[in-house]
Amino acid sequence: MTEKDFYIKSNFIKFVKRFERENGSIVEFGSGLNFDQKIDIIYKTFESYYEQDRKQNSGESVTQDGSPETDREISED
């Protein structure tokens, strides 16, 4: 198991709640898609949450649009 997979599994409830805040019910999400497409989109979203958490925990912050902003860039403003 990779570090990323472990982190996603460890934070699954947190990620589901965040996904539902951003996209509505995870059960109803992608009702027009087939099951594999739906799961792929949800998992890729969870991977993006993982990346954002990693950046926040490594001394970078994430801007409103989700792009990383380093401490150096913040101090220059």
C-alpha positions as CSV (number, residue, x, y, z in Angstrom):
1,M,0.0,0.0,0.0
2,T,1.4,3.4,-0.9
3,E,1.5,6.3,1.5
4,K,-1.1,8.1,-0.6
5,D,-3.5,5.1,-0.4
6,F,-3.0,4.8,3.3
7,Y,-3.7,8.5,3.8
8,I,-6.8,8.4,1.7
9,K,-8.1,5.3,3.6
10,S,-7.2,6.9,7.0
11,N,-9.1,10.1,6.1
12,F,-11.9,8.6,4.1
13,I,-14.8,10.0,6.2
14,K,-13.2,13.5,6.1
15,F,-12.8,13.3,2.3
16,V,-16.4,12.0,1.8
17,K,-17.7,14.9,3.9
18,R,-15.6,17.4,1.9
19,F,-16.7,15.8,-1.4
20,E,-20.3,16.1,-0.4
21,R,-19.9,19.8,0.6
22,E,-18.5,20.5,-2.8
23,N,-20.6,18.2,-5.0
24,G,-23.7,17.1,-3.1
25,S,-24.5,13.5,-2.1
26,I,-21.8,11.1,-3.0
27,V,-24.5,8.5,-3.7
28,E,-26.3,10.7,-6.1
29,F,-23.2,12.2,-7.7
30,G,-22.7,11.3,-11.3
31,S,-26.0,9.6,-11.7
32,G,-25.6,9.8,-15.5
33,L,-22.2,8.1,-15.4
34,N,-21.4,4.4,-15.3
35,F,-20.1,3.0,-12.0
36,D,-16.4,2.9,-13.1
37,Q,-16.4,6.5,-14.3
38,K,-18.1,7.6,-11.1
39,I,-15.6,5.8,-8.9
40,D,-12.7,7.1,-11.0
41,I,-13.8,10.8,-10.6
42,I,-14.3,10.4,-6.8
43,Y,-10.9,8.7,-6.3
44,K,-9.1,11.4,-8.4
45,T,-10.9,14.0,-6.2
46,F,-9.7,12.2,-3.1
47,E,-6.1,12.2,-4.6
48,S,-6.3,16.0,-5.0
49,Y,-7.4,16.3,-1.4
50,Y,-4.4,14.3,-0.4
51,E,-2.1,16.5,-2.5
52,Q,-3.6,19.6,-0.9
53,D,-3.1,18.2,2.6
54,R,0.5,17.3,1.9
55,K,1.3,20.8,0.7
56,Q,-0.4,22.4,3.7
57,N,1.6,20.1,6.0
58,S,4.9,20.7,4.3
59,G,5.0,24.5,4.9
60,E,3.0,25.5,1.9
61,S,-0.5,26.9,2.0
62,V,-3.2,26.5,-0.5
63,T,-4.9,29.5,-2.0
64,Q,-8.6,29.8,-2.4
65,D,-8.5,28.3,-5.9
66,G,-6.5,25.3,-4.6
67,S,-3.1,26.3,-6.0
68,P,-0.1,26.0,-3.7
69,E,1.5,29.1,-2.3
70,T,4.8,28.8,-0.5
71,D,5.7,30.6,2.7
72,R,8.2,32.6,0.7
73,E,5.6,33.8,-1.7
74,I,3.4,34.8,1.3
75,S,6.1,36.8,3.0
76,E,6.8,38.7,-0.2
77,D,3.2,40.1,-0.4
